[in-house]
Amino acid sequence: MTPSLLLFLFPILAATVMAQPPSPIDAGGKGQWQLLQKSIGIVAMHMQLLHNDRIIIFDRTDFGFSNLSLPNGRCRHNPKEMKVKTDCTAHSVEYDVASNTFRALFIQTNVWCSSGSVEPDGTLVQTGGFNDGDRMVRTYSPCPNCDWRELNTGLAARRWYATNHLLPDGRQIIIGGRRQFNFEFYPKTSGSKNIHSLPFLVQTNDPGVENNLYPFVFLNVDGTLFIFSNNRAILFDYAKNVVVRRFPEVPGGDPRCYPSTGSAVLLPLRINLEAPSIVEAEFLVCGGAPRGSYQRAIKGEFPGALNTCARVKITDPNPNWMVETMPGARVMSDMVLLPNGNVLIINGAGSGTAGWELGKDPVLSPFLYKTNSPIGSRFEVQNPSSTPRMYHSTAILVRDGRVVVAGSNPHVGYEFNNVTFPTELSVEAFSPSYLEPGFSDMRPRIVSPASQTKLKYGQKLKVQFQVNVATLSPNLVLVTMLAPPFNTHSFSMNQRLLALDPSNVTNVGGSMYEIEVTIPGSRILAPPGFYLLFVVHKEIPSEGIWVQTL
């Protein structure tokens, strides 16, 4: 399709778009779907929520012309670009959650299949990409009219399909990527080695397929990194470059990382006042594709995806995997930690793998995973969307408790006609059942502290909240802190939920209550930066407030 015909069929949007009234879809229980924007002009391949309640979204510069013009006649001129040398359309947007509006942002080099993390001061640091962007570092600071800044050769190695994680000292570690069996840190420190070998990525590389890209990385409670690649995991001391522990292979041996893309979370970390130094950590990985699926999908065969999750206590001295069966098979799904500690499994396909044209059978119904329910009763099927979200889809939690869902483009370029799964430019929101009006009396409303409050490690924090229900259940109240993640390719980097047990819950008059919690005393448990803080009552969360640990 020629650019002129594409623009005729899909008129380019203005650079700044006014709000569309959301159109609710009343699905009657098990969550509700709501269309927020029919088109934001680009594919939401990567998303990050910032502490000003804006979501930074971007796709790639070599898709061709997007459906969103850059403002003020601005154009991108790049002789190294493989698709379009001069492009006056945007490939990144800032979406304002509160006003349901968005504006175009400018990216010079290719951010395709990149990674990122938010610094302690709230600046988004995005790393790598493809072609001229594979060694780039780009930063975005939250402010009303900010735009991307690009730092040439900020990386020591090309990073494409890598994973980032924020560390306790405020740096981020960047692990792996295509044909990169190593890691590095950002920002760089003088005199330090730039690239550090990680043989585990070689050991988990399937020749011709890989299955070790976008490895699942989480900061463990002892300061080591839990790294899951392909079908197995290690605990890794990144400071000494030493493998501390090797975990058993996941039962069945099937791969779970890109392109056999499952998804994974570190389950909520419960901080117990009676033993704050003893925190258990559990890892959960769900879905993926049976071994050999990628080779078969390239030939036009689409094996059914995996229908299992595997859960392991990574702090156990003798860890063993526990396998659970989902209500259905999924590949390329996203796993979103909810404020009450449950996990929403959303997006994806029922067969095939990640990759161009390699997935089929969209899974339209999310699954709710109830973290603390007995095994065998943890899954609930939620109401379906009407929009397939296949390869290059995204999902993140926002402050009011909804999950914003966007993206889907299993094609090399923008394709809107005569394809099974057209390029999807829309943005939806899924409202979990805890947002239903019937729970409004049980829903807490935080009165103090104010949003954007700065917190010190080990600080005693008093939170006042209002609940309209006649009788509060003090033993069913807790405070949670969520680190908003960088989401792409079915993995949410840096996603972390802390569950803080209250020391007491007291009534301070009428429907007003006060709860006291202790902020974790360790940067390992709570790396510095911005968190969403919620009060949860009977699994019904309040709207969150932003807090910053320093």
C-alpha positions in Angstrom: 0.0 0.0 0.0 1.4 3.4 -0.9 1.7 6.1 1.8 -0.8 8.3 -0.1 -3.4 5.6 -0.2 -2.8 4.7 3.5 -3.3 8.3 4.5 -6.5 8.5 2.4 -8.0 5.4 4.1 -6.8 6.4 7.5 -6.5 10.2 7.9 -3.7 11.3 10.1 -4.6 12.5 13.5 -3.8 15.9 14.7 -0.6 16.1 16.9 -2.6 16.9 20.1 -6.0 15.1 20.4 -8.9 16.2 22.5 -10.7 13.9 24.8 -13.2 11.4 23.5 -16.0 10.5 25.9 -15.3 6.9 26.9 -17.9 4.4 25.7 -18.6 1.9 28.5 -19.4 -1.7 27.5 -21.7 -3.0 30.3 -20.7 -6.7 30.5 -22.5 -7.4 33.8 -19.9 -8.7 36.3 -16.4 -10.2 36.0 -15.1 -6.8 35.0 -16.0 -4.3 32.4 -14.4 -3.1 29.2 -14.3 0.6 28.0 -13.1 2.0 24.8 -10.9 5.1 25.6 -9.6 6.0 22.2 -10.4 4.6 18.7 -7.0 5.5 17.6 -3.9 7.1 19.1 -2.2 7.0 15.7 0.5 4.5 16.7 0.8 0.9 17.9 1.3 0.7 21.7 4.2 -1.7 21.6 5.9 -0.3 24.7 4.2 1.5 27.7 5.3 3.1 31.0 3.1 4.9 33.5 4.8 8.0 35.1 4.1 9.7 38.4 2.2 12.5 36.6 -0.5 10.0 35.5 0.7 10.0 32.0 1.6 6.9 30.0 4.5 7.1 27.6 3.8 4.9 24.5 5.9 4.1 21.5 6.2 1.6 18.6 9.1 1.7 16.1 10.4 4.1 13.5 10.6 1.6 10.6 6.9 0.7 10.5 6.5 3.4 7.8 4.2 6.4 8.2 2.0 6.3 11.3 -1.4 7.9 11.6 -0.4 10.8 13.8 1.4 13.9 12.6 4.3 15.5 14.4 3.4 19.0 15.6 4.3 22.3 13.9 5.3 20.6 10.6 8.2 18.9 12.3 9.8 16.0 10.4 12.3 13.3 11.1 15.2 13.1 8.7 17.3 10.0 9.1 19.4 8.7 6.2 20.1 5.5 8.2 16.4 4.6 8.4 15.5 1.4 6.6 11.9 2.3 5.7 11.3 6.0 5.3 14.2 8.6 5.2 11.9 11.6 5.9 9.0 11.0 8.2 6.6 13.7 9.4 4.6 11.3 11.6 5.0 10.4 15.2 6.1 7.0 16.7 5.6 7.9 20.3 2.8 9.6 22.3 2.1 10.8 25.8 -1.3 9.6 26.9 -3.0 11.6 29.8 -5.0 9.1 31.8 -7.1 11.7 33.6 -8.2 13.7 30.6 -8.2 10.9 28.1 -6.1 12.9 25.7 -2.7 12.4 24.0 0.0 14.3 22.2 2.7 13.3 19.7 6.3 12.9 20.8 9.5 12.9 18.7 11.9 10.0 18.4 14.9 10.2 16.1 16.3 6.6 16.2 14.7 3.2 16.1 13.2 2.0 19.4 11.9 -1.3 18.1 11.8 -4.1 20.7 13.7 -2.1 23.3 13.6 -1.9 27.1 13.4 0.6 29.9 13.2 1.5 33.6 12.3 4.6 35.6 15.0 6.3 37.6 14.4 7.2 41.3 13.7 10.8 40.3 10.9 9.7 37.9 12.8 10.0 34.7 12.1 7.2 32.2 15.3 5.7 30.8 14.8 3.7 27.7 17.6 1.7 26.2 18.4 0.1 22.9 16.3 -0.8 19.9 17.2 -1.7 16.3 19.5 -0.5 13.6 20.7 3.0 14.5 19.0 2.8 17.8 20.5 -0.4 19.2 23.1 1.4 21.4 21.1 4.5 22.2 19.8 5.7 25.6 16.8 7.9 25.6 15.3 9.8 28.5 11.9 11.3 29.2 11.2 13.6 32.1 7.6 14.1 33.2 6.6 17.7 32.5 3.8 19.4 30.5 5.7 19.9 27.3 8.7 17.6 27.6 9.9 15.4 24.8 12.5 12.6 24.3 16.2 13.3 24.7 18.6 10.9 23.0 22.2 10.1 24.1 24.4 8.7 21.4 26.2 5.4 22.1 25.0 5.3 25.7 25.3 1.5 25.7 28.4 -0.6 25.4 26.6 -3.4 23.5 23.7 -3.4 21.1 20.5 -4.2 23.0 17.6 -5.6 21.1 15.1 -7.7 23.1 16.9 -7.0 26.4 15.5 -6.7 29.9 16.2 -3.8 32.4 15.8 -3.8 36.1 16.2 -1.0 38.7 18.9 -1.7 41.4 18.9 -0.6 45.0 21.7 2.0 44.3 19.5 3.7 41.6 21.4 2.3 38.6 19.7 -0.1 36.2 21.1 -3.4 34.9 20.5 -4.3 31.3 20.6 -8.0 30.6 20.8 -9.9 27.3 19.3 -9.1 24.0 19.7 -10.8 20.6 23.1 -12.4 20.4 24.2 -10.6 23.6 25.0 -13.1 26.4 26.1 -10.5 28.8 24.9 -7.5 30.9 25.9 -3.9 31.6 24.8 -1.0 33.9 23.5 2.4 33.3 24.6 5.0 34.1 28.2 4.1 33.6 30.7 4.7 36.4 34.3 5.6 35.7 36.8 2.8 35.8 34.2 0.0 35.7 34.0 -2.7 33.1 31.4 -2.0 30.5 30.3 -5.5 29.5 30.0 -8.5 31.8 29.6 -12.0 30.6 26.6 -14.1 31.6 27.0 -17.7 30.4 23.5 -18.6 31.6 22.1 -16.8 28.6 24.3 -19.0 26.3 23.1 -22.1 28.2 19.5 -21.2 27.7 19.8 -20.2 24.0 18.1 -22.6 21.6 20.0 -22.4 18.3 17.9 -20.9 15.5 15.0 -20.0 17.9 16.6 -18.4 21.0 13.8 -18.6 23.6 16.1 -16.6 25.9 15.1 -13.1 24.8 13.4 -10.6 27.2 14.4 -12.8 30.2 12.2 -12.4 33.3 14.3 -10.6 35.9 13.4 -9.6 39.4 15.3 -8.3 42.4 15.2 -10.9 45.1 14.8 -10.0 48.8 18.5 -10.8 49.5 19.8 -8.4 46.8 20.5 -11.1 44.2 18.7 -11.2 40.9 16.3 -13.9 40.0 16.7 -14.5 36.2 14.4 -16.8 34.3 15.4 -17.7 30.7 13.8 -20.3 28.4 12.7 -22.9 30.9 14.9 -22.5 34.0 16.2 -19.9 36.4 19.2 -18.8 38.5 19.8 -16.5 41.5 22.6 -14.2 40.4 24.9 -12.0 42.4 25.5 -9.3 39.8 28.1 -7.5 42.0 30.4 -10.5 42.0 29.1 -12.0 38.7 28.4 -15.3 40.4 25.5 -17.7 40.1 24.3 -18.3 43.7 21.7 -21.0 42.9 20.3 -22.9 40.0 16.7 -23.8 40.1 15.2 -27.0 38.7 13.9 -26.9 35.1 10.2 -26.1 34.9 8.2 -29.4 34.7 7.6 -30.3 31.1 10.7 -28.4 29.9 8.8 -26.1 27.5 10.1 -22.6 26.9 8.4 -19.6 28.3 10.6 -16.7 27.0 10.5 -14.9 23.6 9.6 -16.0 21.1 7.8 -18.8 23.0 6.4 -15.9 24.9 4.8 -16.5 28.3 4.6 -13.9 31.0 5.8 -13.7 34.6 5.5 -11.8 37.9 7.1 -11.7 41.3 4.1 -12.2 43.5 3.4 -9.6 46.3 6.1 -9.3 48.9 4.4 -9.4 52.3 6.2 -7.3 54.9 5.4 -8.6 58.3 5.9 -6.2 61.3 6.8 -9.1 63.6 9.6 -10.3 61.3 10.4 -7.5 58.8 13.7 -9.1 57.9 12.1 -12.4 56.9 10.3 -11.9 53.6 9.3 -14.7 51.3 9.4 -14.2 47.6 7.5 -16.3 45.0 7.7 -16.2 41.2 4.9 -17.1 38.8 5.2 -17.8 35.1 2.2 -18.5 32.9 1.6 -19.6 29.4 4.1 -19.9 26.5 4.5 -22.2 23.6 5.5 -25.9 23.4 9.0 -26.6 22.2 9.2 -26.5 18.5 6.3 -24.2 18.1 8.3 -21.4 16.5 9.7 -23.6 13.7 6.2 -25.1 13.1 4.5 -21.7 13.0 7.0 -20.4 10.3 5.8 -23.4 8.2 2.1 -22.5 8.7 1.4 -24.9 11.6 0.1 -23.3 14.8 0.4 -25.6 17.8 -1.8 -24.9 20.8 -0.1 -22.7 23.5 0.7 -23.8 27.0 -2.2 -23.9 29.5 0.0 -24.1 32.6 1.5 -21.8 35.2 4.5 -22.7 37.3 5.1 -21.1 40.7 8.1 -21.4 42.9 9.3 -19.9 46.2 12.6 -18.5 45.3 13.6 -17.9 48.9 13.2 -21.5 49.8 16.5 -23.4 50.3 15.1 -26.4 48.5 12.8 -24.8 45.9 10.3 -26.9 43.8 8.0 -25.8 41.1 4.2 -26.1 41.6 2.3 -26.4 38.3 -1.2 -25.1 37.9 -3.6 -25.4 35.0 -5.2 -22.3 33.6 -8.8 -22.2 32.2 -7.3 -22.1 28.7 -4.0 -21.9 26.8 -2.3 -18.6 26.3 0.8 -17.2 24.5 1.9 -13.5 24.3 -0.3 -12.6 27.3 0.5 -9.9 29.9 0.4 -10.4 33.7 -0.6 -7.3 35.7 -0.3 -7.1 39.5 -3.5 -5.6 40.9 -3.5 -3.5 44.1 -5.1 -6.2 46.1 -2.3 -8.7 45.3 -4.2 -10.7 42.6 -2.9 -11.0 39.1 -4.7 -10.3 35.8 -3.6 -12.3 32.8 -4.7 -10.5 29.7 -4.1 -10.3 25.9 -2.6 -12.9 23.7 -3.3 -15.9 21.5 -4.3 -19.5 21.9 -1.9 -20.9 19.4 1.4 -20.2 17.7 4.2 -18.0 19.0 5.4 -14.4 19.0 6.7 -13.1 15.7 5.3 -11.8 12.4 2.1 -13.6 11.5 2.9 -16.5 13.9 -0.1 -16.4 16.3 -3.7 -17.4 15.9 -6.8 -17.8 18.0 -7.0 -14.6 20.0 -7.8 -15.1 23.7 -10.3 -12.3 24.4 -11.2 -13.2 28.0 -8.7 -12.3 30.8 -8.0 -14.7 33.6 -7.9 -13.5 37.2 -5.4 -15.3 39.3 -6.2 -15.1 43.0 -2.8 -15.3 44.6 -3.8 -16.5 48.1 -6.6 -18.8 47.2 -6.1 -22.6 47.6 -4.6 -24.3 44.6 -7.3 -25.5 42.3 -9.5 -22.5 42.9 -7.2 -19.6 41.9 -8.5 -18.8 38.4 -11.6 -16.9 37.3 -12.4 -16.2 33.7 -13.3 -12.5 33.2 -15.6 -10.8 30.6 -14.1 -10.7 27.1 -13.0 -7.8 25.0 -14.1 -7.6 21.4 -10.7 -6.6 20.2 -7.9 -9.2 19.6 -4.7 -8.2 21.2 -2.0 -10.3 19.6 1.7 -9.7 19.0 2.9 -6.3 20.2 0.1 -5.7 22.7 0.5 -4.0 26.1 -1.3 -3.7 29.4 -0.6 -1.6 32.6 -2.4 -0.7 35.8 -3.2 3.0 36.4 -3.9 4.9 39.6 -7.7 4.4 39.7 -7.3 0.6 39.5 -8.2 0.1 35.9 -5.9 -1.7 33.5 -5.1 0.2 30.3 -4.8 -2.1 27.3 -3.5 -1.2 23.8 -1.5 -2.3 20.8 -1.4 -5.4 18.6 0.4 -5.6 15.3 1.6 -9.0 14.1 2.8 -7.4 10.7 6.0 -6.0 9.5 4.3 -2.7 8.8 1.0 -1.0 9.5 -1.7 -3.2 7.9 -5.3 -2.3 8.2 -7.0 -4.2 5.3 -7.2 -7.8 4.0 -5.5 -9.3 7.0 -6.9 -11.5 9.8 -5.6 -9.3 12.6 -5.4 -5.7 11.5 -3.0 -3.3 13.1 -4.7 -2.0 16.2 -4.4 1.6 17.2 -7.1 1.8 19.8 -6.8 2.1 23.6 -9.2 0.3 26.0 -9.5 0.0 29.8 -10.5 -3.1 31.7 -12.1 -2.4 35.0 -11.7 -5.4 37.4 -14.8 -6.4 39.4 -13.5 -4.5 42.5 -14.5 -1.3 40.7 -18.2 -2.3 40.4 -20.6 0.2 42.0 -21.8 -2.5 44.4 -18.5 -2.3 46.2 -18.5 1.5 46.6 -19.4 1.4 50.3 -16.4 -0.9 51.0 -14.0 1.1 48.9 -11.5 3.2 50.9 -10.8 6.8 50.0 -7.4 8.0 51.1 -7.6 11.4 52.8 -3.9 11.8 53.8 -1.1 11.9 53.1 -1.3 13.9 49.9 -0.2 12.4 46.6 3.5 13.0 45.8 4.5 12.6 49.4 8.2 11.7 50.0 8.9 8.8 52.3 12.1 7.7 54.1 13.1 4.1 54.6 11.9 2.6 57.8 9.5 5.5 58.4 6.2 5.1 60.3 3.5 6.3 58.0 -0.1 7.1 59.2 -2.7 6.9 56.4 -6.1 8.3 57.0 -8.9 7.0 54.8 -12.7 7.0 54.7 -15.0 4.0 54.2 -18.8 4.4 54.0 -19.6 0.9 55.2 -21.2 0.7 58.6 -18.6 -1.7 60.0 -15.0 -1.8 58.9 -13.1 -5.1 59.1 -9.7 -4.1 60.6 -8.2 -7.5 60.1 -9.0 -7.2 56.3 -7.2 -3.9 55.8 -3.7 -3.5 54.4 -1.6 -1.0 52.5 0.1 -1.9 49.2 2.8 -0.1 47.2 3.1 -0.8 43.5 6.2 0.1 41.4 4.7 0.8 37.9 6.5 -1.3 35.3 7.8 -0.8 31.8 5.7 -3.1 29.7 6.5 -4.7 26.3 6.4 -8.1 24.7 4.3 -9.7 27.4 6.7 -8.7 30.3 6.4 -5.9 32.8 10.0 -5.0 33.8 10.4 -3.7 37.4 6.8 -4.7 38.4 6.8 -5.0 42.2 4.0 -5.0 44.8 4.8 -4.6 48.5 2.0 -5.6 51.0 2.5 -3.7 54.3 0.8 -5.2 57.4 -0.7 -2.5 59.6 0.3 -2.1 63.2 -3.2 -0.8 64.1 -6.4 0.5 62.5 -8.3 3.0 64.5 -11.5 5.0 64.0 -10.8 8.7 64.2 -14.5 9.9 63.9 -17.5 8.8 61.8 -16.4 7.0 58.7 -12.8 8.1 59.0 -10.0 5.7 60.0 -6.3 5.8 60.4 -3.9 3.0 59.7 -0.2 2.9 60.6 2.4 1.1 58.5 6.1 0.9 58.4 7.8 1.7 55.1 10.4 -1.0 54.3 13.8 -0.2 55.8 15.7 -1.6 52.8 16.4 -0.4 49.3 16.5 -4.0 48.3 12.9 -4.6 49.3 11.8 -1.2 47.9 14.2 0.2 45.3 14.2 4.0 45.4 11.6 5.8 43.3 7.9 6.4 42.8 5.2 4.0 43.9 1.4 3.9 43.9 0.2 3.5 47.4 -3.3 1.9 48.0 -5.4 1.1 51.0 -7.2 -2.3 50.5 -10.3 -3.3 52.4 -11.8 -6.8 51.9 -9.8 -6.9 48.6 -11.3 -3.7 47.4 -8.6 -1.1 46.8 -8.8 2.7 47.1 -7.6 4.9 44.3 -3.9 5.1 44.6 -1.7 8.1 45.6 1.9 8.7 44.4 4.6 8.4 47.0 8.4 8.5 46.5 10.9 6.5 48.5 14.2 8.3 49.0 
